[in-house]
Amino acid sequence: MEINPLNDQLMEVWLSFRHRLWPYHTLEELKHEMTTTIDTPHYGVFFCKNNSSYVGFIEVSIKENIEFSSISPIGYIEGWYVDEQYRKLGIGRLLMHTAETWVASKSITWIASDTTLEYNLSPIAHKKLGFTESSIPLHYLKSIQID
């Protein structure tokens, strides 16, 4: 497995993953959101590659405030997805570790995430990675400790 940060050659891969994660959005909506975030230094996108195929991605940002925590600034998982046939193989954990390392490199020691009940595996994955539920609808917080 190899982790690659977003680059120009991965734009279509990024769009494809975003559409799989958020199928209720149109491609145009997703593209528009991508163009508004791509050039900000407070936004990171990383992909996991297995042999010649990309099998997952994670989007992470730095936020000054979030509704369910007083910690500021804080890392925030904007999107996290692993193709179904590659789940439970540690890829989600690898992607999350990459996001945590990126956040920690900015001297931030907490990361947050959210999910909804429609993503029934997401709460389980968050808890396995050390997040604690912060509020309903499902918001999570975690202190980052990178070795």
C-alpha positions in Angstrom: 0.0 0.0 0.0 1.2 3.5 -0.8 -0.2 6.9 0.2 -0.2 9.7 -2.4 -1.2 13.3 -1.8 -3.5 15.0 -4.2 -1.9 16.2 -7.5 -3.2 17.3 -10.9 -3.2 13.7 -12.2 -5.5 12.6 -9.4 -8.4 15.1 -9.9 -10.6 12.5 -11.6 -9.8 9.9 -9.0 -10.7 12.4 -6.3 -14.0 13.2 -8.0 -14.8 9.5 -8.4 -14.2 8.8 -4.7 -16.2 11.8 -3.7 -19.1 10.7 -5.8 -19.0 7.2 -4.3 -19.0 8.7 -0.8 -21.6 11.3 -1.5 -23.8 9.9 -4.3 -26.7 12.3 -3.5 -24.6 15.2 -4.8 -24.2 15.8 -8.5 -20.8 15.7 -10.1 -21.1 19.4 -10.8 -21.7 20.1 -7.1 -18.7 18.0 -6.1 -16.4 19.6 -8.7 -17.4 23.1 -7.6 -16.6 22.2 -4.0 -13.3 20.7 -5.1 -12.3 23.9 -6.9 -13.0 26.0 -3.8 -10.9 23.9 -1.5 -8.0 22.7 -3.7 -5.8 25.8 -3.3 -6.2 26.3 0.4 -3.2 25.4 2.6 -5.6 24.3 5.3 -7.0 21.3 3.2 -5.3 18.0 2.5 -6.4 15.1 0.3 -4.6 11.7 0.4 -5.2 8.5 -1.6 -4.3 4.9 -0.9 -2.9 2.9 -3.8 -2.9 -0.9 -3.9 -0.7 -2.1 -6.8 -2.0 0.0 -9.7 -5.4 0.9 -8.3 -6.5 3.6 -5.9 -8.7 2.0 -3.2 -9.5 4.8 -0.7 -9.1 8.5 0.1 -9.3 10.9 3.0 -10.0 14.7 3.0 -8.9 16.7 6.1 -9.0 20.3 6.9 -8.1 22.7 9.6 -11.0 24.6 11.2 -11.0 27.5 13.6 -14.2 26.3 15.2 -16.7 23.5 15.0 -20.2 23.3 16.6 -19.5 20.4 18.9 -16.2 21.4 20.5 -14.5 24.4 21.9 -11.0 23.2 20.8 -9.4 25.6 18.3 -7.9 25.2 15.9 -8.8 21.6 15.2 -8.2 19.1 12.4 -11.4 17.9 10.7 -12.1 14.8 8.6 -14.2 16.1 5.7 -14.5 12.7 3.9 -13.1 9.2 4.4 -13.8 6.3 2.1 -12.4 2.9 1.3 -13.7 0.7 -1.5 -15.9 -2.1 -0.1 -13.7 -5.0 -1.1 -10.7 -3.3 0.6 -12.4 -2.6 3.9 -11.1 -4.3 7.2 -7.6 -4.5 5.8 -6.1 -1.5 7.6 -6.5 0.9 4.7 -8.9 3.2 6.6 -6.5 3.2 9.6 -3.6 4.0 7.3 -5.5 6.9 5.7 -6.6 8.2 9.1 -3.0 8.0 10.4 -1.9 10.0 7.3 -4.5 12.7 8.1 -3.5 12.8 11.8 0.2 13.2 10.8 -0.8 16.1 8.4 -2.8 17.8 11.2 0.0 17.2 13.8 2.5 18.8 11.3 0.6 22.0 11.8 1.0 21.8 15.6 -2.6 20.8 16.1 -3.3 18.1 18.7 -6.9 17.3 18.1 -8.9 15.9 15.2 -12.7 15.7 14.8 -15.0 13.9 12.4 -18.7 13.4 11.9 -21.0 10.8 10.3 -24.6 10.1 9.9 -26.6 6.9 10.7 -26.8 6.1 7.0 -23.1 5.1 7.1 -23.5 2.3 9.5 -19.9 1.1 9.5 -18.5 4.6 10.1 -19.2 4.8 13.9 -17.5 1.4 14.4 -14.5 2.5 12.4 -14.2 5.8 14.3 -14.4 4.0 17.7 -11.8 1.4 16.6 -9.4 4.2 15.8 -9.7 5.9 19.2 -12.3 8.5 18.6 -14.9 9.2 21.3 -18.5 10.2 20.4 -18.9 13.8 21.1 -22.6 14.5 20.3 -25.5 13.3 18.3 -25.7 13.4 15.3 -22.5 11.4 15.6 -19.5 13.8 16.0 -16.2 12.5 17.2 -13.0 13.9 18.8 -9.6 12.4 19.2 -6.3 13.7 20.7 -3.4 13.1 18.3 -0.2 11.4 19.5 2.3 10.8 16.7 5.4 8.7 17.5 
